[in-house]
Amino acid sequence: MSSDKKNLDLFNPDIKDNPDVHIPLAERCRPKKLEEVVGHQKYLHPDSPLYKQIHSGKLPSLILWGPPGVGKTTLARVLAVETGLKFSSLSAVTSGKKEMQDVISRAGRDIKRGNKNHLLFIDEIHRYNKAQQDGLLHAVEDGTIILIGATTENPSFEVIAPLLSRCQVLKLDLLSGEDLETIVRRALTSDPFLSTMSLTLSGMKELINYGSGDARKTLNLLENAVNILDTSKGQADISAELVKTAARQNVLLYDKKGDYHYDTISAFIKSVRGSDPDAAVYYLARMLDAGEDPIFIARRLIILASEDIGNAEPYALTLASAGFQAVHAIGMPEARIVLSQVATYLASCPKSNAAYLAVDTAWEDVRQNPALQIPLQLRNAPTNLMKEMKYGQDYKYPHEYPDHFIEENYLPEPLKDKIYYQPSEQGREKALKERLDKLWPKRRKT
């Protein structure tokens, strides 16, 4: 049997017609024509560039970027049907350069014989390394293959620039609730098995919520619900409670190496920064439920305590550091309690990024003027030669003066009036601002 025949998909009649092989509902309901595709209308409506390219027979190579279950594989297969291209499929997880070159060689031979062009679909194309991706360049450029790569990762980071420049990138979003409802109702009325049953669906809302924008996940959940449904009394209802039972546990869409990881931690940090402890603890729970490393979260909270709270509440850094140590010591599930305490306190604190801005502004001056001389009175003088060069001479020891302060220039001469640290009026930092304004009236005059 050829490798093409081994693909367990709806395009394989050996599988489809074998009564001993169970085809999941999501596979049975996979669209076969463009008009059956649900969602992504910004790319598929009749006036869109892609729609016109499809019907002109001039399909470009594409990178389909989006979360699981939004139809990347389906769209690739439908495009092959609509454009009359021969469909070949590889997974970057299980195939390498040899399998890829075999498809390209076969496509080249077919073109020479006057046969159809090949559409090569590569699932999870971001899993190919640079050398493997390089192997696609010439075949894409000379038209030996039309490439459609699917990825859940940002292609700007995971697909090499030369290949990316030869493809159009389509960002496929999560399916809407309306999209998922359309898909579910179509399954209930069109699927050869479900359409023979007398089913009602009062738990549609729960099914859509658990589906989380993922058609495959939604249909799998529907199938699980049907499988545990008691149909002995004739008409049966897929209720909200049944959907919850079928779900068993709501595994949220989250990939610790993918965009959802970064999106969720970003939402968490921005919620704490925005002084919303309710949103912060929600995203915390969401990350922990998905299996995020609690040490990673604790580490980010330490950074936030300095970057976004700073001297408005110096204790925030102490608490965040203690929280990190506690999380490291006890682990999950109890670590969630520590993280909740730290996150909600930090979210409730007054905020200031003055310390963060101060060091970045100073850093910029250091880079632009790396050779500015340190004032002589501030230099160390461990040798006689240095003392003769007046290192440390005329230094005024602040503790010998009233209030332990003497107005002195500590900056390099060209920067003597530069202000880097601008305390806010928030929390404890307000008192620091008042003190500095009093100590340095000339420098800090407004």
PyMOL commands that set and color helices and strands:
alter all, ss='L'
color gray80, all
select helices_A, chain A and resi 4-6+13-16+25-28+34-36+41-44+49-56+72-83+97-112+125-127+130-141+155-158+161-164+177-190+194-196+204-211+215-227+240-247+259-273+277-289+294-312+315-330+335-348+354-368+376-378+384-388+398-400+402-404+413-415+429-439
alter helices_A, ss='H'
color red, helices_A
select strands_A, chain A and resi 62-65+86-91+118-123+145-151+168-171+199-200+236-237
alter strands_A, ss='S'
color yellow, strands_A
deselect
rebuild
show_as cartoon
